[in-house]
Amino acid sequence: MADTTSHTGYFDRFRGRDDPQGGIGILLLGPVLFMGSLLTPFSISWKIQGAIGLLAWIVIWMVSGIIRLEIVFLLPVVIVSIVPLAPWQEVVSVYWDPLVLFIFGAVGIATGWKYWGFTRRVALRSLYKLGYGPKSQILVWFGLAAVFSAVIPDTVTAAMFIPIAVTILHYQGYETADEIRASSFPSLVLLAIGWGAAVGGSATPLGGGMDILTIELLSDHVGYSIPFTSWIYHLLPFTVLNFLLVGTYLYYVFDIDATEVPTSKSFYQAELTKLDSIKQEEIIVVGAWLLAFGLVLLEPLYGDVLENSVPWFDPLLAFPIICALLFVIPAKSGSASTILNADVITDFPLPVLFIWPGAIALAKILTLSGAVDALGAAVDQYLTLSLLGFLLLAIIVATITNITTNTAAAAALIPVIISIAAKADLPVATFVYAAAAMLNISYALPSANGCLALTTGFGADTNKMVKHGTVLCILTIVLITVYSYLASQFIPGWNLP
């Protein structure tokens, strides 16, 4: 019998999750769907058929976890270099867009937060000050995740806080993923972090790949860079309302036995005493983030001056430039020689550098091939400035988001929404911002976003996730429908980007 061990080990390098859904059948289904869609003699353009088939291929592989995400999101560039669904130069240009450097800088600075202990300090102090009872702990974790995910990508936020929460749960007697899954309290702690990261992600464009992709596509449509202040003006009020909605649900719906939480206030006090006084490195790495974010946020005040004197400068480049400076600023604490270095950023999630530009590349293929117009023609009659119009849009976006992942949903849907609204002479920004809010309604399935996938891996109860996540999706759909309709009708300037 042939020895297949080496082959198995080789292909394990490309596998996605540790528990991918399906096997060789799912692996082959993606390319089969692409080829079938491309070659079947429909009455539409072969380029449109190929683009829709490529979308199906990517969704199948993403949802199943059969292949690593960074490989999945290289497909748009690989396929368009073989099959001319769209101009190759325009598709591949996304990889040297300032957006990619921005992502590297933003996530790089955030990894410094974790390494130098800032996130652990904030978590322990918040739990000590705000409550150590079962429901209080859940609300604190939910609040921390929501606040941080407003300025850090949602998956990165979850990746920072979940290990800290799991360490504390271990002290409380929940030492394995199975023990966490078997009890209500620890499972809800992880779900609260995942849901909180999803809720806070809509507050600013820094909340995740779907937000960055959305504002990039809207900027392309209007012909200029949409300022972050516009996004915050439209979506921060919704984020606050959604935060209150989900927080209230967490507090009142779940019945948790207090005996499940043996830790007392003295535990957190003891953990805090183990922390050193706040380090200079913590101050620098947090200050670096605030400086970069401030430069992006205040761009409308100085943008015209820079455009004339430094025409190459994009405000998003503040993040990678400041991140690069942290690699040369000396560190005085610990073994690290500089604030950021190879050891500090060992937790850097490299797949993000492939996922977000890959999603933009997919969106370009869908647009340039004509697939966006074809998809839009099927639903354009339903996009109206009415309660029903916003409700149908919310249902479509939220459903696809939870099935495929919010980034993939943004790549597929935002170009369609822009195309439909523009042709119907409707306010494009109104519907794009409404869809952006809905893209963050990813509560029900592990495939919806990286936050929920992480919670599942550490032991969150998927039954609770599906059951209560579905209810939260329905409640949030109602909220965003009413919010978008009333704002579009009564708030001055709402229908402008």
Salt bridges, closest charged atoms under 4 A:
ASP12 OD1 - ARG15 NH1 3.92
ASP19 OD1 - ARG17 NE 3.82
GLU70 OE2 - ARG68 NH2 2.82
ASP178 OD1 - ARG181 NH1 3.01
GLU271 OE1 - ARG120 NH2 2.93
GLU271 OE2 - LYS274 NZ 2.92
GLU282 OE2 - ARG121 NH2 2.69
GLU282 OE2 - LYS279 NZ 3.56
ASP347 OD2 - LYS114 NZ 3.38
ASP373 OD1 - LYS423 NZ 3.49
ASP461 OD2 - LYS464 NZ 3.56
